[in-house]
Amino acid sequence: MEKKRGATKGEGEGEGKDEPWQSKPRNFLKRLAASEGLPEGCQDRQSLPDLIKGILKVERVESGRVSCSFPVEPTIVNRYRTLHGGAVATVTGMLAAACVETVAGKQEEFFLGETSISYLYAARLHDEVKAEACVTKRGRSIVFCCVELRTKGSEKLCYTARLTFYPVPAAKI
């Protein structure tokens, strides 16, 4: 029986040995993976948000607008020494949620329903990044936010995100 392309281990012959078409992507993924374990304290479920909270410096909070800055530290970079995509997503989510809080009523609760992030330019290790979030539109129940991350100094746009928040449905008892 000939092993089919796309078959998983256990299907067909040649178990345990990669086909030629499997070895190239597998080696690529091995090169990307970190060879050392995670640093102590990074095993916690909330470690990335805690790392981000520890470096964010709030600069301005207004109705519908939040801005802050942070340095690109070794704890939030990838193997290429640029800002990790997960850190970008965490920062944009946190800032957009804070932005929604500035326009939401006291009885309103929202949850993040959609996120779209464009990675335009990589912020490098030791760069200072300025992040600005603003509410772009607020309907009766939906809030749309935009977040931009730029390098300080050059003001080069690195990342842009569009986020949509929906109201938390009321429980019917």
Rosetta blueprint (number, residue, H / E / L):
1 M L
2 E L
3 K L
4 K L
5 R L
6 G L
7 A L
8 T L
9 K L
10 G L
11 E L
12 G L
13 E L
14 G L
15 E L
16 G L
17 K L
18 D L
19 E L
20 P H
21 W H
22 Q H
23 S H
24 K H
25 P H
26 R H
27 N H
28 F H
29 L H
30 K H
31 R H
32 L H
33 A L
34 A L
35 S L
36 E L
37 G L
38 L L
39 P L
40 E L
41 G L
42 C L
43 Q L
44 D L
45 R L
46 Q L
47 S H
48 L H
49 P H
50 D H
51 L H
52 I H
53 K H
54 G H
55 I H
56 L L
57 K E
58 V E
59 E E
60 R E
61 V E
62 E E
63 S L
64 G L
65 R E
66 V E
67 S E
68 C E
69 S E
70 F E
71 P E
72 V L
73 E L
74 P H
75 T H
76 I H
77 V E
78 N L
79 R L
80 Y L
81 R L
82 T E
83 L E
84 H L
85 G H
86 G H
87 A H
88 V H
89 A H
90 T H
91 V H
92 T H
93 G H
94 M H
95 L H
96 A H
97 A H
98 A H
99 C H
100 V H
101 E H
102 T H
103 V H
104 A L
105 G L
106 K L
107 Q L
108 E L
109 E L
110 F E
111 F E
112 L E
113 G E
114 E E
115 T E
116 S E
117 I E
118 S E
119 Y E
120 L L
121 Y L
122 A L
123 A L
124 R E
125 L L
126 H L
127 D L
128 E E
129 V E
130 K E
131 A E
132 E E
133 A E
134 C E
135 V E
136 T E
137 K E
138 R E
139 G L
140 R L
141 S L
142 I L
143 V E
144 F E
145 C E
146 C E
147 V E
148 E E
149 L E
150 R E
151 T E
152 K L
153 G L
154 S L
155 E L
156 K L
157 L E
158 C E
159 Y E
160 T E
161 A E
162 R E
163 L E
164 T E
165 F E
166 Y E
167 P E
168 V L
169 P L
170 A L
171 A L
172 K L
173 I L
